[in-house]
């Protein structure tokens, strides 16, 4: 399989989600694409089936926070101090969506280790939460309240959250590599009562962490990008092409 890499820097939520979908539409059967990107302005993304009524749009407008729908499922995420990844590839009986999900997180884990050896202590979650019970609770509004099976955690706290969608024979998977703590402000922008808001803030503090807090230093995003690409190369045993490709040319025109 040929791997291509695209770094698109900081863009709006609409651009980022549209481009992920475009990549999934155009990827060839013998190709996989890794994209790394950030969000400007900061943005709250909602799961594909999540109602926008949970968001305090006036508060978002006041603070310059935009809102977008993800093509994948899950709950609300505040994209701020993070490096976001997306991967698109075709699936098969041998390369199932479940296998793709785990493999991508293993590659991310390897990349974190290249960034800083202290991050090799991160690990994949081995249990699946009871999402039926979670969605019936107030904390179901926030995507990072629980760590799903095969997501990455550090000291029992979620470090990378991921979501996946299968579209025909193509899998789109994307997720947030948490770098700073701004994402924990999400409850400020939700239309929930104060008791629920306090509970959600506590959940995010107790159940999420970020590279900056772990290493007690600011994140070097360029180094982190290079490390993640290297992690994919080492895990999949394939060189990731960084040259401008036909797919990248056509999709960046789209933006």
Buried (B, 14 or more C-beta within 10 A) or exposed (E): EEBBBBBBEEBBBBBBBBBBBBBBEBBBEEBBBBBBBBBBBBBBBBBEEBEEEBBBBEEBEEEEBBBBBBBBBBBBBBBBBBBBBBBBBBBEEEBEEEBBBBBBBBBBBBBBBBBBEEBEEBBBBEEEEEBEEBEEEBBBBBBBBBBBBBBBBBEEBBBBBBBBBBEEEBBBBBBBBBBBBBBBBBBBBBEBEEEBBEBBBEBBEEBBBBBBBBBEEEBBBEEBBBBBBBBBBBBBEEEBBEEEBEBBEEBEEEE
